Amino acid sequence: MRHADTTELDAARRARGLDGLPLAEMAVTDGAPAPRPKATAAMRGGRETARARLTPATLTGLRAKVYAGIHAHGPITRDRLAETLAMRENTINARCSELLKAGLIRVHSYDPASGRARLELMPTPTEAPDAR
């Protein structure tokens, strides 16, 4: 690319508010740069799509075990849940993160002694208090 082309491209990027984008992410069509859409995990059929589809009925394996533990003993901290279920804390942390991202559990409060989050199940629409 010649120096003049680079200057014109920089001017066009500034005019479109795209000054912060790297050149590799720009597509030039008809002389005007346009940002390329980035492929998201949902577009690729990746993990985020699978997490978004998690429901209590579709949980299996360790996710189901952690969910059931929170249901039976919640609100509960992750370290206490690991002790109760006889599982490693890093396994609990990973499964809880997945359940949090899927919107199946939430942080209820924080333990005053340790400062750790207490987790609970998300209330279903029938369990949610009326907004009256």
FITOR-410213 format. One line per field, with one value per residue: x, y, z of N, C-alpha, C in turn. Coordinates in pm, whole numbers. Last residue first. Layout:
residues N
n_u c(X | ...)
n_v c(Y | ...)
n_w c(Z | ...)
ca_u c(X | ...)
ca_v c(Y | ...)
ca_w c(Z | ...)
c_u c(X | ...)
c_v c(Y | ...)
c_w c(Z | ...)
end
This chain:
residues 132
n_u c(-4652 | -4500 | -4473 | -4175 | -4144 | -4244 | -4308 | -4059 | -3817 | -3516 | -3210 | -3063 | -2767 | -2461 | -2272 | -1933 | -1731 | -1664 | -1645 | -1851 | -2072 | -2120 | -2355 | -2626 | -2689 | -2618 | -2790 | -2856 | -2915 | -2784 | -2558 | -2370 | -2413 | -2334 | -2062 | -1981 | -2027 | -1830 | -1595 | -1624 | -1622 | -1360 | -1216 | -1283 | -1396 | -1653 | -1846 | -2059 | -1962 | -1734 | -1852 | -2013 | -1820 | -1718 | -1942 | -2211 | -2566 | -2915 | -2885 | -2914 | -3063 | -2972 | -2702 | -2717 | -2826 | -2608 | -2414 | -2533 | -2552 | -2279 | -2190 | -2468 | -2697 | -2987 | -3237 | -3395 | -3284 | -3109 | -2901 | -2862 | -2635 | -2440 | -2438 | -2342 | -2089 | -1950 | -2065 | -2156 | -2067 | -2247 | -2185 | -1931 | -1903 | -1695 | -1731 | -1774 | -1549 | -1621 | -1510 | -1375 | -1423 | -1364 | -1542 | -1436 | -1222 | -1248 | -1047 | -884 | -631 | -607 | -794 | -986 | -994 | -1132 | -1388 | -1545 | -1543 | -1324 | -1117 | -1120 | -1049 | -789 | -669 | -694 | -527 | -284 | -256 | -231 | 15 | 190 | 59 | 85)
n_v c(-567 | -768 | -1065 | -1267 | -1577 | -1824 | -1814 | -1773 | -1898 | -1758 | -1925 | -2059 | -1906 | -1857 | -1615 | -1519 | -1435 | -1319 | -1456 | -1342 | -1283 | -1387 | -1214 | -1337 | -1461 | -1475 | -1741 | -1975 | -1962 | -1815 | -1895 | -1790 | -1962 | -2206 | -2153 | -2108 | -2360 | -2509 | -2383 | -2424 | -2706 | -2748 | -2624 | -2783 | -3118 | -3258 | -3319 | -3157 | -3006 | -2883 | -2731 | -2567 | -2417 | -2280 | -2135 | -2101 | -2098 | -2084 | -2440 | -2714 | -2799 | -2631 | -2685 | -2954 | -2933 | -2802 | -3003 | -3204 | -3081 | -3048 | -3314 | -3455 | -3213 | -3020 | -2977 | -2871 | -2620 | -2539 | -2389 | -2230 | -2089 | -2284 | -2313 | -2064 | -2069 | -2265 | -2232 | -2171 | -1942 | -1761 | -1775 | -1668 | -1451 | -1298 | -954 | -784 | -530 | -189 | -45 | 222 | 285 | 185 | -26 | -152 | -303 | -386 | -422 | -560 | -480 | -229 | -196 | 86 | 356 | 491 | 504 | 718 | 797 | 966 | 788 | 640 | 833 | 889 | 639 | 625 | 837 | 736 | 508 | 618 | 749 | 531 | 219 | -117)
n_w c(4267 | 4170 | 4364 | 4364 | 4189 | 4134 | 3868 | 3748 | 3988 | 4118 | 4091 | 4388 | 4531 | 4709 | 4866 | 4839 | 5125 | 5361 | 5600 | 5764 | 5603 | 5277 | 5079 | 4876 | 4628 | 4295 | 4119 | 3850 | 3583 | 3388 | 3266 | 3437 | 3658 | 3549 | 3506 | 3770 | 3880 | 3747 | 3850 | 4130 | 4145 | 4062 | 4265 | 4488 | 4438 | 4651 | 4848 | 4895 | 5113 | 5002 | 4802 | 4960 | 5090 | 4870 | 4781 | 5019 | 4978 | 5041 | 4962 | 4968 | 4742 | 4535 | 4540 | 4462 | 4206 | 4081 | 4106 | 3949 | 3700 | 3645 | 3631 | 3456 | 3316 | 3250 | 3146 | 3348 | 3398 | 3094 | 2859 | 2640 | 2687 | 2660 | 2383 | 2308 | 2419 | 2269 | 1923 | 1673 | 1562 | 1663 | 1933 | 1938 | 1650 | 1426 | 1365 | 1061 | 968 | 896 | 594 | 399 | 58 | -192 | -228 | 73 | 290 | 620 | 910 | 1073 | 1013 | 1127 | 1433 | 1534 | 1606 | 1405 | 1316 | 1248 | 986 | 983 | 1038 | 800 | 613 | 700 | 656 | 376 | 301 | 400 | 243 | -11 | 20 | 49 | -84 | 0)
ca_u c(-4761 | -4445 | -4552 | -4275 | -4103 | -4193 | -4419 | -4160 | -3895 | -3658 | -3291 | -3128 | -2901 | -2536 | -2365 | -2070 | -1760 | -1683 | -1542 | -1723 | -2006 | -2095 | -2215 | -2567 | -2793 | -2558 | -2749 | -2832 | -2987 | -2895 | -2684 | -2380 | -2436 | -2473 | -2149 | -1966 | -2106 | -1972 | -1622 | -1613 | -1741 | -1471 | -1206 | -1333 | -1288 | -1595 | -1720 | -2072 | -2087 | -1722 | -1750 | -2076 | -1908 | -1630 | -1880 | -2088 | -2446 | -2795 | -2866 | -2844 | -3083 | -3115 | -2746 | -2657 | -2903 | -2740 | -2394 | -2498 | -2674 | -2367 | -2149 | -2334 | -2648 | -2859 | -3134 | -3433 | -3276 | -3227 | -2910 | -2973 | -2759 | -2471 | -2479 | -2474 | -2186 | -1990 | -1971 | -2214 | -1987 | -2244 | -2319 | -1947 | -1923 | -1773 | -1653 | -1836 | -1595 | -1576 | -1625 | -1358 | -1461 | -1278 | -1565 | -1528 | -1234 | -1270 | -1118 | -1028 | -668 | -627 | -674 | -983 | -934 | -990 | -1328 | -1532 | -1645 | -1455 | -1151 | -1147 | -1180 | -889 | -676 | -762 | -669 | -337 | -264 | -345 | -106 | 172 | 138 | 0)
ca_v c(-474 | -634 | -976 | -1187 | -1438 | -1801 | -1840 | -1667 | -1913 | -1791 | -1812 | -2077 | -1963 | -1880 | -1726 | -1510 | -1515 | -1231 | -1479 | -1387 | -1176 | -1437 | -1243 | -1243 | -1424 | -1446 | -1603 | -1942 | -2061 | -1752 | -1943 | -1735 | -1817 | -2189 | -2189 | -2002 | -2246 | -2540 | -2387 | -2289 | -2630 | -2806 | -2570 | -2647 | -3020 | -3228 | -3394 | -3252 | -3082 | -2971 | -2830 | -2659 | -2505 | -2369 | -2236 | -2055 | -2164 | -2019 | -2297 | -2651 | -2864 | -2642 | -2549 | -2917 | -3002 | -2738 | -2872 | -3230 | -3123 | -2931 | -3230 | -3466 | -3349 | -3034 | -3027 | -3002 | -2725 | -2526 | -2468 | -2326 | -2014 | -2232 | -2426 | -2106 | -1974 | -2293 | -2262 | -2286 | -2060 | -1780 | -1816 | -1810 | -1478 | -1418 | -1061 | -840 | -667 | -291 | -87 | 109 | 325 | 288 | 100 | -173 | -187 | -435 | -335 | -579 | -617 | -240 | -232 | -50 | 262 | 515 | 372 | 684 | 700 | 1020 | 892 | 574 | 770 | 996 | 695 | 526 | 841 | 862 | 496 | 532 | 829 | 625 | 342 | 0)
ca_w c(4300 | 4160 | 4279 | 4433 | 4205 | 4270 | 3962 | 3742 | 3865 | 4134 | 4043 | 4259 | 4541 | 4586 | 4888 | 4789 | 5005 | 5246 | 5499 | 5822 | 5676 | 5411 | 5107 | 4970 | 4723 | 4425 | 4139 | 3990 | 3664 | 3460 | 3207 | 3302 | 3671 | 3592 | 3394 | 3670 | 3927 | 3723 | 3706 | 4074 | 4188 | 3986 | 4129 | 4480 | 4443 | 4521 | 4839 | 4784 | 5125 | 5119 | 4767 | 4864 | 5170 | 4947 | 4694 | 4955 | 5025 | 4991 | 4939 | 5079 | 4872 | 4563 | 4572 | 4590 | 4310 | 4086 | 4171 | 4088 | 3769 | 3652 | 3743 | 3512 | 3338 | 3319 | 3055 | 3292 | 3501 | 3180 | 2981 | 2634 | 2682 | 2794 | 2466 | 2262 | 2470 | 2406 | 2030 | 1741 | 1535 | 1519 | 1890 | 1968 | 1792 | 1450 | 1427 | 1182 | 947 | 990 | 674 | 491 | 194 | -139 | -301 | -38 | 202 | 484 | 818 | 1094 | 978 | 984 | 1358 | 1483 | 1699 | 1421 | 1325 | 1389 | 1025 | 947 | 1136 | 929 | 603 | 699 | 791 | 459 | 266 | 451 | 388 | 18 | -6 | 159 | -91 | 0)
c_u c(-4722 | -4553 | -4491 | -4348 | -4214 | -4159 | -4376 | -4276 | -4000 | -3725 | -3437 | -3202 | -2955 | -2671 | -2452 | -2149 | -1908 | -1714 | -1550 | -1613 | -1868 | -2019 | -2201 | -2421 | -2742 | -2668 | -2683 | -2791 | -2967 | -2975 | -2805 | -2510 | -2456 | -2509 | -2296 | -2056 | -2098 | -2061 | -1770 | -1647 | -1739 | -1599 | -1315 | -1322 | -1344 | -1484 | -1660 | -1949 | -2099 | -1844 | -1733 | -1978 | -1977 | -1711 | -1792 | -2029 | -2325 | -2669 | -2951 | -2834 | -3026 | -3139 | -2894 | -2698 | -2849 | -2826 | -2527 | -2480 | -2647 | -2494 | -2235 | -2308 | -2513 | -2823 | -2999 | -3325 | -3307 | -3214 | -3039 | -2987 | -2880 | -2604 | -2516 | -2526 | -2327 | -2095 | -2034 | -2128 | -2049 | -2168 | -2322 | -2084 | -1938 | -1784 | -1745 | -1749 | -1663 | -1633 | -1577 | -1486 | -1445 | -1311 | -1483 | -1557 | -1325 | -1292 | -1134 | -1112 | -817 | -673 | -707 | -852 | -923 | -923 | -1178 | -1468 | -1637 | -1567 | -1290 | -1188 | -1217 | -1029 | -781 | -775 | -750 | -485 | -324 | -365 | -231 | 44 | 104 | 89)
c_v c(-382 | -530 | -838 | -1095 | -1359 | -1655 | -1815 | -1689 | -1803 | -1804 | -1850 | -1950 | -1981 | -1940 | -1736 | -1635 | -1505 | -1304 | -1383 | -1397 | -1216 | -1330 | -1284 | -1280 | -1315 | -1394 | -1588 | -1796 | -2039 | -1849 | -1884 | -1776 | -1754 | -2042 | -2166 | -2029 | -2130 | -2425 | -2413 | -2287 | -2491 | -2731 | -2627 | -2589 | -2881 | -3126 | -3382 | -3340 | -3190 | -3062 | -2931 | -2769 | -2608 | -2465 | -2331 | -2169 | -2109 | -2076 | -2209 | -2499 | -2783 | -2697 | -2549 | -2778 | -2967 | -2799 | -2800 | -3100 | -3147 | -2965 | -3104 | -3375 | -3342 | -3181 | -3048 | -3061 | -2863 | -2633 | -2436 | -2409 | -2108 | -2160 | -2377 | -2219 | -2010 | -2197 | -2277 | -2329 | -2186 | -1908 | -1842 | -1860 | -1628 | -1440 | -1180 | -953 | -715 | -428 | -195 | 81 | 205 | 330 | 214 | -38 | -225 | -313 | -404 | -493 | -641 | -378 | -250 | -79 | 119 | 412 | 381 | 549 | 660 | 926 | 947 | 676 | 702 | 937 | 804 | 576 | 744 | 873 | 622 | 518 | 747 | 707 | 434 | 123)
c_w c(4410 | 4192 | 4281 | 4335 | 4274 | 4294 | 4106 | 3839 | 3862 | 3998 | 4065 | 4220 | 4401 | 4615 | 4764 | 4825 | 4969 | 5117 | 5381 | 5716 | 5731 | 5488 | 5253 | 4987 | 4816 | 4516 | 4275 | 3998 | 3813 | 3545 | 3276 | 3235 | 3533 | 3609 | 3429 | 3550 | 3828 | 3768 | 3678 | 3925 | 4125 | 4017 | 4038 | 4339 | 4421 | 4538 | 4699 | 4766 | 5018 | 5131 | 4880 | 4824 | 5080 | 5033 | 4773 | 4873 | 4951 | 5058 | 5027 | 5069 | 4988 | 4704 | 4606 | 4633 | 4449 | 4196 | 4185 | 4166 | 3917 | 3730 | 3757 | 3631 | 3407 | 3337 | 3122 | 3203 | 3446 | 3287 | 3056 | 2761 | 2684 | 2795 | 2606 | 2350 | 2428 | 2458 | 2167 | 1858 | 1596 | 1483 | 1740 | 1923 | 1812 | 1600 | 1451 | 1235 | 1073 | 955 | 770 | 568 | 288 | 3 | -242 | -100 | 86 | 396 | 683 | 1001 | 991 | 942 | 1210 | 1411 | 1647 | 1511 | 1350 | 1411 | 1171 | 990 | 1109 | 1034 | 735 | 694 | 801 | 602 | 352 | 422 | 448 | 168 | 25 | 142 | 25 | 0)
end
